[in-house]
Amino acid sequence: MQGIEEAIQLMNAGKSEKAIETLRTELSRANDEEKYTIAEMFMQWGMEDEAKEILLELKSRFPGEHELTVMLAEIYIDQEQDEQAIELLNEIPEGDEEYLSALVQLADLYQAQGLFEVAETKLLAAKNIEPNEPVIDFALGELAFSTGEYQKSIPFYEKALRRNQQMGETEIPLRLAEAYAILGDFEQALDYFQASDDFTPDILFRYGFTAYQANRIDIAIRVWVKLVEEDPFYQSVYPLLAEAYEQEGMLDEAYDIAQKGLKKDEFNKDLFYLAGTLAFRLEHKQEGYQLVRTSLSLDPGYKEAALFLVERYKEDGDYEAVKDLLDYLHEMNEEDPLYTWELARANNELEYYKEALKGYQDAYNAFKDDSEFLKEYGYFLVEEGRVKEARDVLDRYLSIESTDEEVEAFLSRLHTTE
């Protein structure tokens, strides 16, 4: 064993080539036990082919030593030779001390191949042997989670969690948090997120989103602020954090984080729109107009932004701006009956009555059951001297709004008009 110990010391000293050379020299005179140790070291050092050669030789002479079989299977799995690994593991007989380990490895392999029922059969067989083994419960939870059976995964994860907080690189509380969140139980999910202390940016994002869904906006803000600090380029968090601040009435903070987000993602139409609406609420009107117009330039089909601008221009009495905007959208082939109606309104205000009439006529089919449109159109027709058409439109209005006595009286006077 002296050569093996020397090789370990050399590797620890960073002299890897000398360590490997020493181990190969030792192999030529090693006994079976030492060969097994050398194979383990080669595996640890990433020299799987050399380890495999040793293990195959030992297995040929000791076919009943299934610890060798398991080690060989691990090498085949690492080398993405799953079929060979499955063939080896299936050699291990029930009752062998390695049988349980083989069942768990086989389940992983079958799951990777999409044979979920076979994988579950292997794991349930393993659970019959060791009903309280947390690795098996965790594996059953992972299998159910991977197939979208989140409710089914929860009892397995919870049982595994009683023994272990973590399996490999997976924190069990985080799996439970995600399962509960997907099922809509956000309060329970939040409890499990809070039970963990190892968060990647993706987990922080989902943690914050779960808190937001549970109406714990304070927690969502705290978690997402931490995410922005740790990963300023995690672009999808900025709109949500801005909305969370807005919901808490923290408009300055919402506007600030939206602006910071735009520096990281200058093509995010939703963030431009959100920043614009916040600017208006903070009475930064010119910045608001600029931001919302930018969102619409990024996507002329962004109807919410277009209608927001229309309403703001109307509040300012700037009907030329309304007309320019809607004409631009028409040029961009963005057609919508609501745009047609709003353009008719703008043309009416600007005293372009011919264009307004055409707009109302074009919009009529889309809004013939809309009482607001019918009333507005009817009065417009009266102003244009088109009394017969106005009567028809207002008659239709009253068929919807039969209690409007003012319009009823007005229509009665129209019916007496020759």
N, C-alpha and C positions, 0 to 999 in steps of 0.2 A: 504493500500500500504506500510505500515511501514515495514512489514516482507519482502516484495520484495526488498525494499531499503537496508535493513540489509543484505539480501543475496548477493546483488551486492557488497556491501562494503567488505563482507567476501571473496568473490571470488577475488576481486581486491587485497586483502591482502594476497592472496595465500592460504586461508583456504577453499579449494574446498569442502571437505567433509562436513564441518559445513555449508557452503553456500547451498549445495544441500539439506541437512537435514532441514534447515530453510525454503527453498522454498517448500519442500514437506509438511511441517507443514502448511504453509500459504495456500497451495492449498486446504486443507480440509475445509477452511472457506472463500475461495475467491468467489467473484461474477463473472459474466460472463466476464466482461471486464478484471478483474484481471487474470482470467484463461487464457485468450488470451495472456496477457503479460507474464505469466509464461510459456506458450507453446513456445513463441518466445525465452525466455531465455534458456529453455531446448534445443531448436534447436541450439542456439549459443554455448552452452556448449557441443554439440555433443551427447546429450541424446535424440536421435530421437524417440525411442520407447515410452518414457514417453510423449514427445510432441505430438506424433501421437494419443495416447490415449485421451489426452485432446481435440485435434482438432476434432476427430471423435465424441466425446460426444457433442461438440458445434455444429458441422455440422448437427447432427441428430435433433437438436432443432432449428437451423437456416439454413435450406437448401438453402435459397436464398442468403446467405452471401458467395459469391464465392471467397472472399479473403481467407476464410478457405480452399476452394477447391484447390486453387493455392498452399497454404502452404503444404497441405497434399500431393499434387502431387510432390512437391520438395523433401519431405521425401521419397516417393516411388522411385523417381529417384536416390537419394543418396543410397538407399538400393537395387538398381538394379532390381526394380520391375516395369519395364517399362510398361507392359501391364496394370497394375492397374493405373499407372499415366495417361496413354492415356485415359483410360475409364473415369477417373475423369475429365480431362481437356475437354473432348468432351461433358461433361454435361453443360458447361458454354455457355449460349445462346448469339447469336449475339446481340449487343447493350449493354450488360453488361460491366461495367467499367473494368472488368478483362478479357474481351474477347481478347483484343489485346495481353496481356501477355500470355494467353493460346495458342494463335496461334503460337507465337514464341517458346514456350516450346514444343508444339506438333511438330513443324518443326524439332527441335533438336532431338526429340525422333525418328521420322520417318527417319531422316537422319542416325541416329545411327543404325537403322534396315536395311539400304540400300534401303529404299523406297524414292529415291531422287525426283521423280516426285511429290509424295504426299507432301513431305517436301516443295518443291518449291511452290506448290499450296497454302499451308498454309501461306508461307511468302508473296506471292503476294497479298493474301487476306488482310494480315496485312498492306502491303504497300498501298493498296487502302484506308485503314482507316487513316493511318498516313504516307503520302507520303514523309515527310521530317524527319522521325525518323531515326537517324544514326544507331541505334541498328539493325533495320530491313535491312538497306542497307548492313551493315557489315555481317549480317547473310546470305544474298543472295550472297555476295562475297565469304564467306566461303564455302557455298554449291557448287557454281560453281568451286571454286578452288579444292575442295575435289574430284570432278568428272572429273578433268583434263580440264575443260573449262576455261582456264586461260584468254583468251581474253574477255570472258563474265564476268569474275570476276572483271576486272579492273574498269569499270565505277562505280560499286557498292562500291568498296573499296575507290575510289577517292571521291565519294560523302560523304561517312562516314567520310573520313579524314578531310573534311571541318569543321566538328563539333568536332571531337575527334582524338587525336593522337594515343590513345590506347583504346582497348576494352578488358576488363578483363586483362589477362596476355599477350595479343597479340598486338604488335606494328603494326599498319596499314601500315606505310611506308615500313616495312620489308616484309610484305605480297606482297605489290605492287612491291618491288624490286625483289622478287623471281618470281612473275608472269611475269614481263618484261624479266627477265633473261632467263626463260624457253622458252619464245617466241623469244629469240635471240636479243632483243633490249637492248643491254648491256649498252649503254650510259644512257638511261632512267632509267634502273635498278640501275645504279651507283648513279644517282641523289637521288633516294629514299633511298639507303643504307646510303648516306651521310646525309640524313635528320633525321636519327635515332641516338640515343646516348646510347642505351642499348643493348649490344652485348653479347650473349653467345658464347662459342668457336665455335659451329657449324655455327652460323651466321657470325662470323668473317671469318671463312673458306670460306663460300659462298660469302661474301663481297669481299674478296681478289680474289677469282676465277672470279667473275664478272669483277673486275677491270682488271684482266689479259686478259680476253676475249675481253674487250674493248680496249686493248692495252695501258692501263694506268698502265704500269709496276711499276712506282714509287709508286702509291697508293697500288698496290698489295703487294709490298715489305713491305711498312709501316704497312699495316694491318696484314700481316702474321707474321712479327716480333713481333707485339703486341700479336698475338695468341700464339706464342712460349713462350713469356715471361709469359703469363697468364697460359698456359697449356703446359708445356714441353713434355708431353706424348701424345700430339695430333699428332700421327705418320704420318698421311697422308699429313700433311702440308710440311714436310721437303723436299721431292723431288720437289714439286712445287716451294717452296721458293728458292731452289738451282737453278732450271731452270730459275726463274725470275732474280736472280743475274747474271746468265750466260748470259742471253739475254741482260742485261745491261752492259756486259763486265766486271763485278765485279767477276773475277774468284776466287780470294782468298776468298772472302766472300761466294761464291757458294760452294767451296770445304770445307770450315769450317762448314757451316750449314749441308752439306751432312754428314760430319764426326760426327757431333752432333746427327744427325738423326739416324745414325747406332748404337750409344750407346743406343738409345731408342728402336730400332727395328733391332735386329741383324740377322733377317731372311728375310730382304727385298732385294730380288735379284735386283730389279730395282734401288734401292738406291746404292747398291754396284757397279752396272754397271755405274751409273751416276758419283759416286765419282771417279771411276777408269778413266773414260774418262776425267774428270776434272784434275786428277793427271797428266795424259799425257800432257794435254795442259799447265800445270804449270811446265812441265819437271821433274816431280817426277816419272820417268819411273818405277822403281822397285815397288813403292807403287801402281802405276797404274796397273801393271801386277797382283799384288797380289789381288787387289780389284776386278778386272774383272774376274779373275779365281775363286774367291769366289762366285761371282754371278752365274757362270756357274756350280760350284759344288752344289749350292742350287737348280739349275734347269738345268740339262744337255740338256734339250730341248730349252734353251734360245738361239735361233739362232743368234740374233743380237749381243750378247756377244761373241759367238763363232767366228763369222766372223770378229768382231773387233779385237780379238786376232790374228786371221790368218793374217790380214793386218799388224798389228804391228810387228809380227814375220817376215813377209816378208820384211818389211822395214829394220829390223835389219839383214836380210840375214840369219835368223836362221830357216832353213828349217827342221832341225831335230825337233825343237819345233813344227812346223806346223804339221809334220807327227805324232809326239807323241799325239798332241791334237786331231787330226782327228781319229787316231786309238782308242783313249780313247772314243770318241763319238760313234764310231762304236761298241765298246764293250758294251756301254750303250744303244745299239739298237736305236741310234739317226741317222737315215738315211736321207740324202738329196742329190739330184743330184749335188748341188753346192759343198758339202763336197767332193763328189767323184771327181769332176773336180779339186778342190784345192789339194787334195791328189795326183792326177796324176801330177800336176805341181810340188809339193814338191818332189815326187819320181824322176821326171825328173832332177830337180836341184841337187838331191843327187846321180844321176847317177844309180838309180835303174830302169833301162829302161824297164825291163820286167813288173814290177809292174806298172810303168807309163803307158805302153801300155794298160794294162788291165783296168786301171782307165779311160783312154780316151775312150776306147771301151764301158765301162759300162755307161759312161756319155753321149754318142753320142745321144741316142734317146731323151734325155731330152733337148739337146742343138743343135739339127740338124738344127734349124732355127736361131741360134745365130751366127752372123758373127764373133764375136771375138773368140768364141770357135772353129769354123770351120777353121779359119786361123791358129790359134795356133796348132790345131790337125794336120792340113795338113802339116805344116812345120816339126812337130815332126815326122810324118810318113816318110817324105823325109830323115830326119836324120837317121831313122832306116832302110832305104833302102827299104821301102815298097812303091815304087813309084806309082804302079797302084792304090793302095788305096788312096795315097796322091792326085793323079789326080782327083779321084772321089770326094774327100772331098773338094778340092779347086774349082772344077767345081761348086759344090753346093754353095760355098762361093761367087763366082762371080755372081751366079744367084740372090744373095741378094745385093752384093756390086759391081754392074756392072761398076762403074767408077774407080775402083782400078787398075790403069794401071800397077803398080809395080807387083802385084800378077798375073795380066793377062800375062805380059811378062814372069814371072817366070814359070807360068803354060805352056805357049807356048813352053818353052825350055824343060819342062818335057815331053810334048807330042811328042817331037822329039827324046826323049831318048828311046833307045831300051832296 
